Amino acid sequence: MKKISILFAAAILFFSAATASAEGFLIKGGVTLSNLASSSLKDFSVVDLNNYTGWHAGIGYQTASVGGFSFQPELLFNVKGTKINGSNDLKWKMSYIELPINIQWGIDLLVAKPFVFASPFVGYNIANKQPGISIFDASIKTKPFEYGLGVGFGLNIFHIQLTAKYSWNFGAVVSLEEYANAIRNVRNTTGCWEISGAIVF
């Protein structure tokens, strides 16, 4: 009987430790794979837009799970961009402060919780590094605000969280109309993958 009581108590402690990680503050960081999506720029034979590898880092808070649902607001510094003609020397890098709110749903499997999530976000552009070629002149106006939606999946294992998310910007992030009439009224946006790891306290 004593052994059964000890096993039962150990199981309760183990369960508590596993589910405790579902709520708490977190520090996260990871890789951002992005590109500038502008169909009109593809008409310029001298311009080829390629994926850019940036990074993101920040803090957040994950709420307790109710019916499998939880919320995870975050405050992130996110570096996005594009490579021009595949060159490491010609990069357009945009740095944002972003506020995503992850709406998660998953199944608690005691030692792990796989989940899917949607992540509406807003952001503010705080820095830009533009390539030194004529079509990307310093007078190009970068929009200060961004907004969009991300969708992804993840896994909580005790106090570790791993996620992968694809995000769409719904508005233009730059204004290129002065360079070609062909790009008037089109979206010059960014789309990106974010692969992250986080520690929940």
Buried (B, 14 or more C-beta within 10 A) or exposed (E): EEEEEEEEEEEEEEEEEBBEBBEBEBEBBBBBBBBBBBEBBEEBEEBBBBBBEBEBEBEBBBBEBEEEBBBBBBEBBBBBBBBBEEEEEBBBBBBBBBBBBBEBEBEBEEEBBEBEBBBBBBBEBEEBEBBEEEBBEEEBEBBEEBBBBBEBBBBBBBBBBBBEBBBBBEEBBBBBBEBEEEBEEBBBBBBBBBBBBBBBE
